[in-house]
């Protein structure tokens, strides 16, 4: 029978085990834990996003054992390598959440860490302020304080005058023969507290891992967009029913009117040759007449493909001239990037492998049941991914060389997300100023993935969020939940979207939607005809009848203005207010307030004085009646601490549309008539005496 092994040989001693554990285990947390950094996207897989001028809330959770005080600070490094320190404040007592606002001012990659440290001065001061008046450990508290200040006075990194001041205060604390009142007075010394705030007296410290933010040019995050079809601008119908298309030259004449309304981006639907095979006719019919121009999204003909211009619009030189004239009006031009082809596109014969061939030998056309797009072949990105990548990159590079820096991407959610990540990263590595807008009205996971991998802007569900509750949830989402990576572009309508709210809400609905879009997010847009209250839908569809996608649609804007049948002046006022109030050009600063009426929506946007560029804080308060069919009277409840005014303190609000002013407080009566002035856009200022 085998002998039983002794305990000494069967397992190591406790001392040996402890030594082994110490030598092989590295703690995954700092001496003073720093967790939960924000902004961080998908655990750091992609950088968080910012734009030049954006004010970003940096947040972290930090704490330590026991009751000693800690301090927390943001260590921020700009793309040039210049570092700055930003003390963070406790956001909510008991939750250990710290926050600080910082403005990113140059494009490029910014990096940051959060440092937490033992705040020795605050710990001593807290204890001394309690014990000394109570007669507890008095001399001990003075001695600890004197030693702390002496240690700080010996730090050569501090300015000489500061070191002398600290040494003098240490001597006052250590002077046992001095009156107690004199020594106690040091605890409340204002300059001493300021020194401790600017250059804390620390011992233990920990730093978080490093995180990054990709900061892009301001236009990536701020802009007022206006969409029009260049072929409709200046189009004329002949006596025989045929049409003379508008051109880039005639479209350029519309730029002054767009600029007068304050828009700074003009988006053009596809400007390429249009196929004739299976061309769609008026109102999406399958039997076009001889003069039907076809949908611009059916790209490609014998005249060329994605790198060509429709001959009726002009030449490349005409387009360059159009770009130049737009720039004179401080307008950038965005063009459509629609990766699909008409049956007549050169790709179909040169690269048939780029499409899906059905068992009967035909090429599959695009569908989104019940919608069918017989005039469009979708690209199959799995058949020849390398070839397709090379061709799309060539096309984008070509238009960038012509002068385009903004692309509105059609239906990106029907293409592989990895393709977009590759394309945008490749293009932005060559030209960081290029901006891509995702036209992806689809599931949240896909929309958010497209934003994470690189799209600078995204269309949103805004067009279908119309009630107070829906808007409150939506505004909360875009300003906080997804703001680290998704920039919403709040278009009020598109050629594809004419909501029931606009169809049946009358002019009030158009006014309300424009006011909300222009004030809730830094990027918003309208499609031409919105200012003319175009609201008649094609039966059974959520889009305009006689849709401009399938026909020429010249509009007489001057006549509408003269007749008072246009919203153009109001749109101009909205964009002027945006220019005058930098708080509106931020995304993350929207705060909801409450009202007693289910149709009165209330929110504010505030920007601290240090970020406005004027030295004065800026606050906008929006109160909107979102029911376009009613007159509403109610009480609104304002938490003025959201914009830096102590609750209970009166302040002045001035309506930037009408010029009327009132003195407000926490609870205020409002009357909003949807048929006259459905929205207050208030500028908030301290009350005048």
N, C-alpha and C positions, 0 to 999 in steps of 0.2 A: 504494500500500500504506500503510495507516494506521501511524502511529508508535506504538511500544509505550509505554504510560504508565510514567512513572518511579515508583520505589518510594515516593518522598516524597509523591506524590499518590494512590497506590493504597491505602495503609493508614496509620493514625496511628502516631506514634512510641510507644515503650513508655511514656514519661513521660506522654503525653497519654492513652493507654489506661488507665494506672493512676489518673490523676486522674479520668477518667470513671467508672471502677469505684467509686472511693471516694465519689463524689458521688451515686451512684444505688443503692448496695447497703447495706441495713441488716441487720446480723447478726440472725439469729433466735434467738441463744442469748446468755446473759449472760456477763459477764467471768468469773464463776465459775459454770459451768453448774448449773442446778437443773432436774431432769427427774423424770418419773414420779411426780407427786403422787398421793397416796391419802389419804382416799377421794375418788374421782371416778367418776361414772357415765356411761358412753358418751361419753367425751371431754368431759364437761361439758354434754351436751345436756339432762340432767335433774340436779337437785341430788342429792347423796348424802343419806342418811336417818339420822336419829338420834332418840332419844326422851329426854325429860327424865330426867337421872340416868345416862344411858349414858356409859360410858367408851370413847372412840374412839381407836384407834391411828392417828395421823397419820404418814405416811411420805413420803419423797422420796429421790431419788438426787442426790448433789452431789459435785463433785470439781473439781480444778484441775490445771493442768500442773505438772510438776516435783514437788518434795518438800515444799514449804512447807505448813504445817498450815492447815486451814480449820475454821471453826465453822459450825454450822447451827442455825437456830432457827425455831420455828413462831410466826407472828404471827396471833393469833386475835382476831376481833372479834365480840362478842355482838350480839343484836338491838338493844340500846339504843345501840350504838356504842362501848361500853367495850372497849378493846383490852388484850390481855395477851400476854406473851412467854414462850415455853416452850422452853428449850434442848433440842435433840434429841441423842440418843446414836447412835453408830455401831452398827448392828445386827449387821453381819457384816463382819469385817476382809477387805479385798480386794474387796468388792463395792460399796463406797461408798453403802450404804443406811443412811439415818438414820430414827429413829423416836422418837416421844414419845407418851405417853398423856395425854389431856386429857378432862375431864368437861364435858359440855354440860348446863347447869343451868336454862335457861329456854327456853320455846317460841319459835319464830320462825326467821328466817333468820340463820344464822351464816356468816361469811365468813373465809377464811384465805388466807395466803400463806406461803411458806417462803423465808427469807432465808439465803443462804450468804455468808460473809465470810472474808477472809484473817485468820487468828488470829495476829496478830503476836507476842503474848506467848508462845503455845505454840510457835511456830516458833523464837523466840529461846531459850526455855527448853530445848527439845529439843537444839538445837545446842550451847548453853552447857554443858548437863549432860554432853555427850560430850567436848567439846573441852577445857574447863578442867581436868578431872582428868587428861587426857592431855597437858596442857601445850601445846596447839595454839591459837594465836590468842587467848591468854588476855586480854590487854588489849583486843583488839578486841571480844571477847564482852562484857566488862564495859562498854565504851563503848556498844555497841549497846543493851544492857539499860538503862543509865542514861538514854540519850536516849529510849527507849521509855517508861519510867516518867515522865520529865519531861514528855513530850508528853501522857500520860494525866492527869498532875496539873494540867495547864493547861486541861483540859476542864471548862467551867463547869456542864455537866449533871451532874457527879458531886457527891455530898455533900461538904461542906467538910472533914469529918474524914477522908474517904477521900482527898481530894486532898492533904491534909497528910501522910498516911501514905505515899502514893506518892512524894511529893517527898523524904521522909526516906529511903526505900529507894533512890531514885535517887542520893541523895548517898552512901549507903553503897557502892553499886556504883562510883561515880566516885572514891572516896577511894583514890588510888593509893598513899598512904603508910600505909594500914591493912593489917593482916595479911591474907594471902590467905584464911585460914580465915574471917575475919569477912565478907569480901566474898562468898565462896562460899556462906555460910550463907543469903544472901538467896534463892538459888535454891530453897530448901526452906521458905521462909516460908509458913506455913499461911494466914495472913490475906491475904497477897498473892495466893495462888492462889484464895482465895474471892472476892476482888475481881475477879480476872480472869474467874472463872466467871459471876458475877452481871452484870458490865458489861464485856464483852470489849474488848480493845484491838485495834481493827480498822483496816484501811485499805480495800482493795478490797472490794466487796460486789455482790451481785446478788439480785434478788427474782424469784420465780416469778410466773406469772399468778395471778389471784385465782380461787379456787374457793368453792363454797357448800355448806352443809349445811342441809337443812330439818329442824328439830328439832320434834317433836310431843309432845303431852302423854304422860305416863308410861303411861297405859292403852293407847296405841297400840303400845307395845312390851313391856308387862308385864301378865300377867293369868292367872288360873286360871278356865277356862270350864266351865260345866255346861249341857248341853242337855236340855230336857224339853218334852213336848207339854202345853200347859195343858189341853187337852180331856181328857187321861187322868187328871189330878190331881183326884180327887174324883168321877170318873165311876162311875156305878152301872148295873148291868144289871137290867132289870125282868123279871118273871116271864114275860112274853110274848116275851122276847128283845130287846126294844127297849132303848135306852140313854138314860140321862140324862147328858148331857155335863158334864164338869167346866167350871168357869168361872174367870174371873180371881180371883173371891173364894175359890174352893176352891184354886186354884193358889197363891195367896198363902200358904196354910198350909204349903206345901212349902219356902218360902224359908228358914225357920229351920233346917231340916235341911241344906239346901244350904250355908248360912252356917256351920253347925257343922263341915262338912267343909272349910271354908276357901276355898270358891270365891267369886270376886268379880265374875264376869260370868255371867249366865244368858241363854242364847240360846234364843229361841222360834222354832220353825218357823212358816210363814205363819199369821197370825191372821185372815185375811180370809175372806169368804164363799166356799164351795166349790160348784163347778158340779155339776149332776146329769147332764148329757149325757155319755154314754160314761164314767160314773163307774166307777172301779176298785173291785173288791171285795176281800175278804180274800185276802192273799197275791198281790195284783196280778192277780186274775182279772178277766175281762171280763163276768162275770154277777153283779153285786152283788145281795145280798139287800136286803130293804126297810129294814133297819136299819143298812146300811153307811154310815159317815160320809164316805167318800171321802178322797182324798189332799189334804192342805192345799196342795200345790203346784198343784192344779187350781183356780186362783184366779178368782173372779168368778161372780156369779149375779144373780138379780133383786134381791138385797139389796145389791148394789154390787160394787165392784172393789178396787183396790189402796189406796184411801183409806177403806175401810170395814172394820168388824170383824164377824166371824161372829156372828150374833145369839145363838147358844147360848153364846158366851164372855162376853157382856155388852156393855156400852156403852163409849163413849170415856171417860166418867167412871170407869167401873169399871177401865179400863186405866190411867188416870192414877193411880187409887188403888193399883193394883198396882205401878206405878213408884215411888210414894211409899213403899210398904211395903218394897220391895226396897232403896231407899236407906237405910232405917232399919237394914237388915242390912249396909250397906256393899256392896251389890250393884248393878251396873249391868245394865240389860236391853238385850240385842241382839235386833233383829228381822230377819226375812228380807226381802231385796229380790230377788224372783224375777220377772223381766220376761218374763212369759208369761201366757197367758190360757186359761181353760176356754172351751168353745164357748158358754157362757152369759154370758160377761163382757160388760159394756156396751160395751167397745171393739169387739166383733165386729160389732155393728149400727151403732154411731156412727162407727167408723173402720175399715171393712173393708179399706181400703188399707194398713193396718199389718200385714197378714198376706200369706202367699203363696197365691195361688189357682192350683190345678192346672188342666190342660187340660179336665178333666171338670167344672170349676166348683166343686169342693169346696176347702175350705181345708186346706192341708197340716198334719198334726199332727206333734208332735215325735218324732224317732227318733234312736237311737244304736245302730244294728244290732249285735246282734240285738234290743236292747231297743226297745219301742214304747210311746209314751205317747199313746194315743188320746184321753185326757182333757185334753190340753194343746195349744194352738196356740202355736208360737213366733212372736215378733215379727220382721218383716222390716224391719231398720233402714235399708234402702236405698230403700224406697218413699216414705216421707215423713220424712226424717231430722229436719227442723226441728220438725215437729209432735210426733214421738216424744220428741225432746229436751225440748221444753217440758212435755210431760205427765209425764215421769219426774222432771224437776226439781221440778215442782209437788208430786208425791207425796212426794219426799224432804223438801222444805221443810215439808210438812204434818206428817209424823211428827216432824221436828225440833221443830216448834212444840208438839207434844204432849209432848215430853220425851225422845225417843229420841236417843241420840248414837252408837250403834254399829249398823251394818248388816252382816249376813252376806249376801253377794251370791251367789245361786245361779247356778252355771254361767256365770260371766262370760266364759269362753273361747268361748262360742257367740255372743257379741255382738262388734261391732267394737271393737278396742282404742282407737281414736281417740275413740269415744263415751265410754268410761270416763275417758280423760284429761280430756276436756272436763267431764264431770259432776263428778268428784272435785275438780278444780281450782275449778270454780264453787262447789260447796258449801263447800269448805274456805276459799275467799276470804271467804265470809259467816260461817262458823263453823269455825274451825280445829280445834275439839275433836271434830268428827265423824270417826269411824273406820270404814273399810270393810275387811272381811275377804273375800278372794277364795276361793270354793270351786271351785278349778280343778284337778282331778286330770287333768292333760293333759301334753302335750309340754313339755320344759324351756323351749324358746324362748318359747312362749306364756305359761307361768307367770311367767317372768322379765320379759317385756314388761309384763304386767299390774302387776307390782310396780314396775317402773321408772316407769310413767306415773302412779302415785299410790296404789295399794292399800297400806294401812298394814300389812296382815297377809295371810298366804296359808296355806291348807292345803298339805300337802307329801306326799311319798312315804313318810313315816315309817311309816305303817301297814303297808307292805310291806317294810320293812327290818328283818330279824329276826336274821340271823347276825352274828357278831362282825365279819367283813370288811365286810358290807353297812353295818353301823352305823358303823364307823370311817370309811368313805368318805362316808357321809351326814353325819355330825357335822362332818367336815372341811369339807365343802361349805357347810353352813349357817353355820358359825362364821367362815369366812374368805372363801371364793370368792364368795359372794353377799351377804355381810353388809352391804355398803354400801347395798343397796337393798331386799332381800327379808327380811321378818321372818317366820320360820316359826311357825305355830301347830300344835303337835304334838298333835293330837287322837288319842286311842288307839283310838277306834271312832266310827262314825256310824250312823244308821239304814240307810245303804246299804253299810256296810263292816263285816263280821265276818270277819276273816281266818282262814285255816286255823290259824295260830298260836294264836289264841284259841279256835277251835272244838275243838282237840284237845290244847291245852296245860294244861288244868285251871286251878285257882286260881293256880298258880305263874306261868302265862303272864300273867294279869291283873296280878299283883303286879309282875312284871318290867317289863311295858310301862308301867305307871303310874310306877314309879320312874325309868325312863329318860326319859320325857316330862317329868316334873316337874323333873328336874335338868339336862337337856341344853339346854333353851331357856327363855327368860323367859316364853313364852306356851305354855300347854298346855290340853288340854280332854278331857272325857269326855262321852259320851252316856248318859243315864239308863238304868240296868239293868246298866251295866258293873260297878258295885259289888256286884251280885247274881250275878255270874259268868254272865250269860246267854250261852250259847255254842252253841245249837242253830240250825243254818242251814236255810233253805228249800232242799230238794233242788235241786241244780244251780245254786245261786246263792251269792254271797258276802255274804249278809245274813241277819238273824235270821228264823226262821220266825215266822209270826203277826206280821208286821211292823207296827209302830206307825204306819207311814205310811198304812195302810189300815184300821185298826181302833182302838178304844179299848183301852188297856192299863194299867189301874190296877195299882200295885205296893204290896205291904205291906212297906215298908222297916223299920218298927219290929219286925215279926215276925222278919225276917231278922237284924236286929241282935241281938235277944234270943236267937236260936238260934245265934249265932256264924257265920252263913252270909253274912256281908257283908264287903266290903272298905272300908266307910265309915270305920272308925277309921284304917286305914292311909292312905287318901286324905287324911284330916285331918292325920295326922302329916306327910305329904309337904308339904302346904300350910303347915303351921306351920314346918317346916324352911326352906321358901322365904322366909317372912316374917322368920325369925331370921337368915338368912345372905344378905347382899346379893350375894355372889359368884354366887349362882344366878340373880340377876335381871339378869345380863349375858349377851349372846350371843357376843361375840367372844373371850372368855377361855377357851374350852374347849381343853384340851391332852390329847392321847392319851398313854398310857403302854403298856407291853407286858406280856404274860404268856406263859407256856409252854404254855398251853392254848387251843385254837381256839374255845372257848366262853366264855372269861373275858375280858370287856371291861373296860378300865380307863381312866378319864379324870379330870382334875381341873379345877376352876374356882377361880381366885384373883383377889382384889381387893386392891390395895394399900391401906395404912392411910389414905392421903390421900383416898381416894374412898369409904370406908365410912360416914362420918359418926360413927363411934365412936372414931376415932383408933387403931384396931387393925385389922391386916390380917385378911382372912377367906379361908379355904381349905377347899374341900370336895373330897374324893377319893371317887370312886364305883368300886366293884369289883362287877361284875355277872356272874352265871352266866346266860347268855342261852339255855341249853338247859333248858327247863322240865321235862324228864323225867329229870334226872340229879343226882348228887352229884359235885362236882368238887373235886379237890385239886391245887394247882399252886403255882408261884412267880410272883409278880408283880414287875416291875422298874420302879422309880419314879425319874424324873428330878426330884428335889426342887428343882432350880434353877427349875423352872417355877412354884414358889410361894415362891421367895425363901429357901430353905434350902440351904446349901452341900452339895453331894453328899458323902456319907460321914458327915454329921452326923445323929445320931439325932433323931427327933421322935416326938410322941405322936399316935395316932389314936384317936378315940372314935366308936363306932358310934352315930349319932343315933337309930337305931331300937331297939336293945337296951340301950344304955348301956355296953357292954363297951369296955375300952380296952386298947391294946397299944403297945409301943414299936417303931417301925419305922425302917428305913433304906433302902438302895438295893434290896435283894432280900428279899422277904418271902413266907412261906408263907401260903396261904389255903385254907380249906375252905368251900365254899358248897353248901348242901343246898337244891335247888330246892323241896323239899317243906316246908321250915321257914323258912329265911331265905336267899332266893336272891340278895339284894343287900346289900352293905355301903354305907352312906352315911356316910362318915367326916368328922368335923371334925378338921382338922390343926392342931396347936399345937406350939410348941417343947417339947422333952422337959423334964420336971421332974426336979430332982435328987433 
